Amino acid sequence: MRVLRGAAFVGAVVVLCGCPNPNTYQTPRTLDPGAIQVNIAAEGIGASYGGGSVWAPMLPSVGVRVGVADGLDLGFREQNFDSLGADAKIRLVKGSFDLALDPGLQVFYANIDSEGLGVFYFHLPVLLGFNVSRNVSIVASPGVVYDLLTASNVSGGGGVTGSASASGFLGRLGLGVDFRVSKKLAIHPEVTVMDNFGDGGTIWVFGIGFNVGAQPDYSDLGDGPDAKGVPLEAPAGPPPPPAAPPAP
């Protein structure tokens, strides 16, 4: 089992197929119900395993987010043109500090020489948002990843074919900064490191995401325009003094 997981780890990174991609390019805040956002990310990946290391650019990821209810939105994306992913962001705390859970699933499948390989990554990050202002947030994303690898029609000794599987946990820690540059655009650089405790492998994914369209609401923070570009109304001043009585 250690051999299968170790080989899959190195092979996936080298050929850039089925790579785990934990980056979210999101803050803990959710979209308003019915709101839609398009996500585009340029990314790269690095890994170290058994004393060696490798890094390479990846194909871009493209996705969409939809607000479902107050405090809940859903994301759907193709990741690096080799896998599909989905997640559900659940906001738990909102204020100068935000907190959300963002469970997700990434699925990859390939058939090579009549041998099928399936890779499933179950992501469970906790999004911690530190709101510097209405336009800037620092986001940390600690959590875990559970990976499940399956292979079918694998040739064994004596010409026997069958199936094999392996699974395990990876720890993950991400850090990003969300710059809300306009009412319809946020730019979010992010890097996430994952460590394979069982086999001593480490993966890091780095990228820059562009969130286009609807943005989460930050109108409860500070002064200046909110995420939708709507300025706060100036507080009303004291009432004017009463008019002086007419001269006799």
C-alpha positions as CSV (number, residue, x, y, z in Angstrom):
1,M,0.0,0.0,0.0
2,R,2.9,2.4,0.8
3,V,4.4,1.6,-2.6
4,L,1.1,2.3,-4.5
5,R,0.6,5.6,-2.7
6,G,4.2,6.6,-3.1
7,A,4.3,5.8,-6.8
8,A,1.0,7.6,-7.4
9,F,2.2,10.6,-5.5
10,V,5.4,11.0,-7.6
11,G,3.7,10.0,-10.9
12,A,0.8,12.4,-10.5
13,V,3.2,15.3,-9.9
14,V,5.6,14.5,-12.7
15,V,3.0,14.0,-15.4
16,L,0.7,16.7,-13.9
17,C,-2.4,14.4,-14.1
18,G,-4.8,14.2,-11.2
19,C,-2.8,16.6,-9.0
20,P,-4.5,17.6,-5.8
21,N,-5.4,21.3,-6.0
22,P,-6.4,22.7,-2.7
23,N,-6.5,26.4,-3.5
24,T,-9.8,28.1,-3.1
25,Y,-9.1,31.8,-4.0
26,Q,-12.0,32.7,-1.7
27,T,-12.7,34.5,1.5
28,P,-15.0,33.1,4.2
29,R,-17.8,35.4,3.1
30,T,-20.5,34.0,0.8
31,L,-22.3,35.4,-2.2
32,D,-25.9,36.8,-1.8
33,P,-28.6,34.3,-2.8
34,G,-28.9,34.1,-6.6
35,A,-25.6,36.0,-7.2
36,I,-23.1,34.4,-9.7
37,Q,-19.3,34.7,-9.8
38,V,-16.8,33.3,-12.4
39,N,-13.4,32.2,-11.2
40,I,-10.2,31.9,-13.3
41,A,-6.8,30.9,-11.8
42,A,-3.3,30.6,-13.2
43,E,-1.3,28.1,-11.2
44,G,1.8,26.1,-10.6
45,I,2.7,23.1,-8.5
46,G,5.8,21.8,-6.7
47,A,6.6,18.6,-4.8
48,S,9.3,17.0,-2.8
49,Y,9.5,13.3,-2.1
50,G,12.3,10.9,-1.1
51,G,15.0,13.6,-1.3
52,G,14.0,14.9,-4.7
53,S,11.8,17.8,-5.8
54,V,10.0,18.9,-8.9
55,W,7.9,21.9,-9.9
56,A,6.0,23.0,-13.0
57,P,3.3,25.3,-14.3
58,M,-0.2,23.9,-14.6
59,L,-3.1,24.6,-17.0
60,P,-5.5,27.2,-15.7
61,S,-8.6,26.4,-13.6
62,V,-12.0,27.8,-14.4
63,G,-15.1,27.7,-12.2
64,V,-18.3,29.4,-11.2
65,R,-19.9,30.1,-7.7
66,V,-23.6,30.6,-7.0
67,G,-25.2,32.0,-3.9
68,V,-27.8,29.6,-2.6
69,A,-28.9,31.0,0.8
70,D,-27.7,33.5,3.4
71,G,-24.3,32.1,4.5
72,L,-24.1,29.4,1.9
73,D,-22.8,29.3,-1.7
74,L,-21.7,26.5,-4.0
75,G,-18.7,26.3,-6.3
76,F,-18.1,24.1,-9.4
77,R,-14.9,24.1,-11.4
78,E,-12.6,22.3,-13.8
79,Q,-9.2,22.1,-12.3
80,N,-6.2,22.4,-14.6
81,F,-8.2,20.6,-17.4
82,D,-7.5,17.2,-15.8
83,S,-10.1,17.0,-13.0
84,L,-13.5,18.2,-11.8
85,G,-14.2,19.8,-8.4
86,A,-17.1,21.1,-6.3
87,D,-17.4,22.7,-2.9
88,A,-19.9,24.1,-0.4
89,K,-18.9,27.2,1.6
90,I,-20.7,27.6,4.9
91,R,-20.1,30.9,6.7
92,L,-20.2,30.6,10.5
93,V,-18.8,33.9,11.7
94,K,-19.0,37.4,10.1
95,G,-17.3,40.6,11.3
96,S,-13.8,42.0,11.3
97,F,-12.9,38.3,11.6
98,D,-14.7,35.8,9.4
99,L,-14.9,32.0,9.6
100,A,-16.3,29.4,7.2
101,L,-16.1,25.7,6.5
102,D,-15.5,24.8,2.8
103,P,-15.8,21.0,2.3
104,G,-15.1,20.0,-1.3
105,L,-14.4,17.1,-3.7
106,Q,-12.0,16.8,-6.6
107,V,-12.2,13.8,-9.0
108,F,-9.7,12.6,-11.6
109,Y,-10.0,9.5,-13.8
110,A,-7.7,8.2,-16.6
111,N,-7.5,5.0,-18.6
112,I,-4.1,4.0,-19.7
113,D,-3.4,0.8,-21.6
114,S,-6.8,-0.6,-20.5
115,E,-5.8,0.1,-16.8
116,G,-8.1,2.6,-15.1
117,L,-6.9,5.0,-12.4
118,G,-9.2,7.0,-10.3
119,V,-8.1,9.6,-7.8
120,F,-10.5,11.2,-5.3
121,Y,-9.5,14.1,-3.0
122,F,-11.9,15.1,-0.2
123,H,-10.9,18.6,1.0
124,L,-11.9,20.0,4.4
125,P,-10.4,23.5,4.9
126,V,-11.4,26.0,7.5
127,L,-11.3,29.5,6.0
128,L,-10.1,32.2,8.5
129,G,-10.6,35.7,7.2
130,F,-8.8,38.7,8.8
131,N,-10.4,41.8,7.2
132,V,-7.8,44.6,7.0
133,S,-10.4,46.9,5.3
134,R,-13.5,46.7,3.2
135,N,-11.2,46.1,0.2
136,V,-8.5,43.7,1.6
137,S,-8.7,40.5,3.5
138,I,-5.9,38.0,4.6
139,V,-7.2,34.4,4.4
140,A,-5.7,31.4,6.1
141,S,-7.0,27.9,5.3
142,P,-5.8,25.1,7.6
143,G,-7.4,21.7,7.2
144,V,-7.0,18.2,6.0
145,V,-7.3,16.3,2.7
146,Y,-8.3,12.7,2.4
147,D,-7.1,11.0,-0.8
148,L,-8.4,7.8,-2.2
149,L,-6.7,6.1,-5.2
150,T,-8.2,3.2,-7.0
151,A,-6.9,1.2,-10.0
152,S,-8.7,-1.5,-12.0
153,N,-7.4,-4.2,-14.4
154,V,-4.0,-4.1,-12.7
155,S,-1.8,-7.0,-13.9
156,G,-0.3,-9.1,-11.1
157,G,1.8,-12.1,-10.8
158,G,0.9,-15.1,-13.0
159,G,-1.1,-12.9,-15.4
160,V,-3.8,-12.3,-12.9
161,T,-5.6,-8.9,-13.1
162,G,-7.6,-7.2,-10.4
163,S,-8.1,-4.0,-8.5
164,A,-6.1,-2.1,-6.0
165,S,-6.7,0.9,-3.8
166,A,-5.0,3.0,-1.2
167,S,-6.0,6.0,1.0
168,G,-4.7,8.4,3.6
169,F,-4.7,11.9,5.0
170,L,-2.7,14.9,4.1
171,G,-2.4,18.0,6.3
172,R,-2.9,21.3,4.5
173,L,-2.2,25.0,5.3
174,G,-2.9,27.8,2.8
175,L,-2.4,31.6,2.9
176,G,-3.9,34.1,0.5
177,V,-4.8,37.8,0.2
178,D,-8.0,39.0,-1.3
179,F,-7.8,42.4,-3.1
180,R,-11.3,43.7,-4.0
181,V,-10.2,46.1,-6.7
182,S,-13.7,47.0,-8.0
183,K,-17.3,46.1,-7.5
184,K,-17.0,43.3,-10.1
185,L,-13.4,42.0,-9.6
186,A,-11.3,40.6,-6.8
187,I,-7.7,39.4,-7.3
188,H,-6.5,36.6,-4.9
189,P,-3.0,35.3,-4.9
190,E,-2.7,32.1,-2.8
191,V,-0.3,29.3,-1.9
192,T,-1.2,26.1,-0.1
193,V,1.2,23.4,1.3
194,M,0.1,19.8,1.8
195,D,2.1,17.2,3.7
196,N,1.8,13.5,3.2
197,F,2.4,12.2,6.7
198,G,2.5,8.5,5.8
199,D,5.2,8.7,3.1
200,G,6.9,12.0,3.9
201,G,5.9,13.8,0.7
202,T,5.1,17.5,0.5
203,I,3.1,19.3,-2.2
204,W,2.7,23.0,-2.7
205,V,0.3,24.7,-5.1
206,F,0.6,28.4,-5.9
207,G,-1.5,30.6,-8.1
208,I,-3.4,33.8,-8.6
209,G,-7.2,33.8,-8.9
210,F,-9.5,36.3,-10.6
211,N,-13.0,36.4,-9.2
212,V,-15.3,38.2,-11.8
213,G,-18.9,39.2,-11.2
214,A,-20.8,39.3,-7.9
215,Q,-18.7,39.8,-4.8
216,P,-19.4,39.1,-1.1
217,D,-20.8,42.0,0.9
218,Y,-18.4,43.9,3.1
219,S,-20.6,46.9,3.8
220,D,-20.5,46.3,7.5
221,L,-16.8,47.2,7.7
222,G,-15.4,50.7,8.0
223,D,-15.9,53.7,5.7
224,G,-15.7,54.0,1.9
225,P,-17.5,52.1,-0.8
226,D,-18.6,48.6,-0.1
227,A,-17.8,45.5,-2.3
228,K,-20.6,46.5,-4.7
229,G,-19.3,50.0,-5.1
230,V,-22.1,51.7,-3.2
231,P,-20.8,54.5,-0.9
232,L,-22.0,54.7,2.6
233,E,-24.4,57.6,3.3
234,A,-22.8,60.4,5.3
235,P,-24.2,60.5,8.9
236,A,-26.8,63.3,9.4
237,G,-25.5,66.4,11.1
238,P,-27.2,68.3,13.9
239,P,-30.4,70.1,12.9
240,P,-30.0,73.8,11.9
241,P,-30.7,76.4,14.6
242,P,-34.1,78.0,14.5
243,A,-34.5,81.1,12.5
244,A,-34.1,84.4,14.4
245,P,-37.4,86.2,15.2
246,P,-38.1,89.2,12.9
247,A,-37.0,92.6,14.1
248,P,-39.7,94.7,15.6
